[in-house]
């Protein structure tokens, strides 16, 4: 008898290497953090994570240059508060990556099922996608040391 379960989990750890300054991303930890089961393959998760790394790293290019100019070789070396013996800056960076990847995966998930039930599920996912994007934006802005809101008078 077969024990195949389509939504099982993948337990193998793998690391997505970053540029040296920003921390690497552990694929298994990312999967657990955004609560993905095995229906999203490691390859698909890696594509979303790499895209998130590219986007977030580009947005934080100036911050990286500033920290490196101050003599910090890696983000974890930048003086910051610590939680669970880990730099808050590293935690915020990871949050930005995780939320950006989760938003992309949620958007792609919408295309799996075009039935009426799939359309209802897609509508239910829209707030999650927006919330993931918001959380990523907040983490990036916290890293940059700027507020979460921009207001202009017309």
N, C-alpha and C positions, 0 to 999 in steps of 0.2 A: 504494500500500500504506500502511496506517495504522500510525503509530508509537505509538499510544496504549498507555500502560502504567498500570494502575490504581494501582500503588503507587509511582509516581514521586514526586519531591520538589517542593515549592513553594519557589522561590528568591527570590520577592519579599520584600523587607524591609518590615516594618511595626512600628510602636511602639505599645505599649499605655501610654497616659499614666497617671501616678499622681497623687498629691495635691500634689506639689511638694516635700515633705520626703523622702519615700521615692523611690528611683530608678524611672524608667520601665523597662518591660520590653520588650525587643526580641523580637518573635515568632519571627523566624528563628533567633536565638541560643537561645531557649527550645526550639524544635523540635530543633535540633542537640544541645543539652545533654541532652535526655531521649530522644534517638535515635528521633524519630518520622519515618516516611516519609509520603508523600502520601496514605495511606489515611485519615488524620485531617485533615480540612479546616482551613484557617486559621480559619474561623468557629467550628468546634468547639473548636479550640485556644484561641481568644480567650475563649470562654465559660468554659473551665476556668481560664484565667489570671486573668480578672477576678474569678471566684469566689475564687481563691487570694489575690488582692490584698485583697479585702474581709475574708476570714477573718484573714489574717496582720496586716493593718493594725489590725483591731479588737483582736487580742491584744496588739499592741505600742503601743496608744494611750498608755498611761502613760509608756512609754519615750520616745516622740516628744515628749510634753509636757515631760518632764524635760530632754531635749536642747535643745528650743526655749527653755526657761526659762534654760538656760545660754548662750544666744545663738547657737546653731547653727541656721542656716536650712535646711540639708539634711544628710542622714545622712553624706554624704561629707566634710562639714566637721568632724564629731566626731573628736577625736583618737583614733587607733587605729593598730595595726600595719598595715603595707602588704605586700601580696604582688602581684607583677607590676604594681607601681605603682598598685595599687587598694586602697582601704580594706578591711580584713578585715570590718568591719561591713557594708559594701555586699555583699561576697561572701557573707556569712552570710544576709543578707536575700534575696538572689537565690536562694540554695539553698533557703530556706524556701518561696519562691514556686514555684520549679521543681518541688520534690518534692510540694508540695500539688497542683499542677496535674497532675503525672504520676500521682499516686494516683487522682485523680478520673477521668482519662482511662482508666486501667487498669481501674477499676471499671466504667466505661461500656462498655469493649471487651468485657467478659464477655457483654453482651447481644446482640452481633452474631451469634452462632452457637449455636443450641440443639441441634445434633447431638451425638452421642457424642464426636466429636473436639473440638467446641467446649467441651463440659463438661470434658474432660481439660485443654484449654488454660486454662480458667477456674481449675481447681485449681492449675495451674502458676503462674498470675498472682498467686494469693493471697499467697505470700511477698513478691512484689515490691510489692504494694499496702501490706502491713504495713511493709516496709522503707522505702518512700517516706514513709509517715506518720511512722515513727520518725525518719528523717533530717530531715524538716521540723520535728518536735518538738525535736530536738537543736539545730538551727540557731536556732530561736526561743529556746530556753532559754539558748544561748550569747549571743545578743543581749541577753537580760535579765540575764546574769551570774549565773545560778543553775545548780546541778548538774543532771545528767541523770536523777537518781533521787530519788524521794520515798518516804520510809519512815516509817510510823507504827506505834507499838506499840499492840496491841489490849488 
